[in-house]
Amino acid sequence: MPFVPSTKPCASGNAAPGNPAVPGGNCFASEAAAARYRQVRPYYHPQAVRWLCEASGRGSFARALDVGCGAGQSSEALAEVAARVSGVDAAAEMLAHAVPHERIAYQQGSAEHLEFPSASFDLVTVGAALHWFDQPQFYAECRRVMAPGALLLVYNDHFTAHAQQVLAVKHWMRSRFARRFPIPRRGMRDMTEAVALEAGFRILRRGSFEHLVPYRRREFIDFLLTRSNTLVAIQQGRETPGSVTAWMDAELAQILPGEASAEPTEFLFKCNLWLLALPVEHSAEGWDAATRADTVK
């Protein structure tokens, strides 16, 4: 049976168009990268959608747009609360691995040039993709396709490099891995009040949640092979998938169990979320209530 990553709650600059913009083009636009992405990336999106419903006070939406939908995991979660979902991604290879769904229509396209009529959606979402967009162009297009009263959900899942009871992993990630595979240039990942206002939005709510993802050594290596650090090195010819895998397997052999029968190690991820809306007139009391910080664990 193929490995399917699950998650559980934990107890405790702009890029150029063509996202993701790195020398040589979209590093996610390969069959191997897309297949691996679908298989081993954490499926935390249902929890993000639950947060959306709690934060907005809305349990359903008529038509949602999921920008940077990748291999479809985020769109599938969104379809649980939206009557119709349009999933857009720049990489055809990623879309090819999306599972067909009767309420989801996938199409290849650019976040900066959304091929939809104005005022088409009552919800727009961006999960772990905003940092690859030309953000001013995306926000302009986002404002155009949002219907009156529509919401924008931006969320990012951060890999903390913290493994439960295996402290050596974080040290290895920050020293050995980061040195060999530096992070490529990309835009802003997180949202602030000033950025939201400049983009033409206001923050209604913001929150976060932590979740644990179990990986054995080979599964963890496959996860790292879906990160832009390694994908760019492969794309630029500095590495091959085989060389990356062999190096990481040797490096991690004394840190993580590798046998299929071994208990997986749980890795900590943290998802940050921002719920935004287009500006409307507020009383001072209403503005303060709408923009309060709220963390959902």
FENKA-V721474 format. One record per residue. PSI is psi in degrees with one decimal (none if undefined). Layout:
psi
PSI
PSI
This chain:
psi
133.5
149.6
129.7
111.9
129.8
165.4
154.6
150.3
145.1
144.0
-54.2
none
162.3
141.5
156.8
159.1
151.7
18.8
135.9
139.5
104.2
158.3
126.2
-6.4
-161.2
112.3
-13.0
-5.7
64.1
149.5
-44.9
-43.8
-40.9
-42.9
-42.7
-39.4
-46.8
-35.4
-39.5
-9.3
140.6
142.3
77.1
-4.3
-36.7
-36.2
-35.1
-39.1
-38.5
-41.5
-42.4
-47.6
-40.5
-42.9
-34.7
-18.8
16.6
132.6
-6.6
158.8
151.0
-51.0
124.0
145.9
123.4
105.8
129.3
46.9
-10.3
-130.2
14.3
-2.5
-43.4
-37.5
-37.6
-42.8
-38.6
-32.5
-15.6
-19.2
-3.3
136.4
-37.3
137.7
133.1
119.1
126.3
133.5
151.4
-21.1
114.1
-32.7
-37.1
-45.1
-30.2
-20.5
4.1
136.8
128.1
141.0
137.5
-21.7
5.3
131.0
117.9
145.1
146.7
136.2
177.5
140.3
-24.2
-10.7
78.5
121.5
62.7
151.2
158.6
149.6
42.4
-22.7
144.2
1.0
133.4
135.1
148.3
112.2
114.6
38.5
-16.6
-35.6
-9.7
-6.2
157.0
98.8
-42.3
-41.8
-41.0
-46.5
-37.4
-44.3
-37.0
-46.0
-35.7
-42.8
-8.3
130.8
162.6
132.3
3.1
160.5
153.6
123.4
121.4
127.8
148.7
134.4
114.1
126.2
116.3
-11.0
11.9
120.5
132.7
122.4
15.5
78.4
-24.7
-22.4
-46.1
-42.0
-43.4
-42.2
-40.9
-20.5
-73.0
-52.2
-48.7
-31.3
-39.6
-32.1
80.6
153.4
129.9
162.2
134.1
171.2
-169.9
134.7
-33.1
167.1
139.9
166.7
-43.2
-42.1
-42.4
-45.3
-41.3
-32.7
-6.9
23.4
170.4
145.0
121.7
-46.8
156.1
148.9
-176.2
158.6
153.4
149.2
153.9
137.6
123.8
127.5
136.8
175.8
-48.4
-35.8
-39.3
-40.2
-43.0
-38.3
-45.6
-25.8
-7.1
-2.5
149.2
-28.6
-53.9
-36.4
-39.1
-40.8
-39.9
-44.2
-37.7
0.5
5.7
-22.4
168.7
160.9
-36.9
-41.0
-37.7
-46.2
-46.4
-42.7
-47.5
-38.3
-42.0
-40.7
-38.4
-2.6
-35.1
0.6
-43.4
144.8
145.4
-15.9
146.1
-28.2
-11.7
151.2
134.1
156.9
138.0
128.2
140.0
128.9
150.8
124.6
124.7
140.0
146.0
128.4
121.9
160.2
162.9
152.6
139.5
165.1
132.2
149.6
162.2
-39.3
-42.8
-38.9
-44.6
-40.3
-38.5
-29.4
14.4
148.1
143.6
124.2
126.5
120.9
none
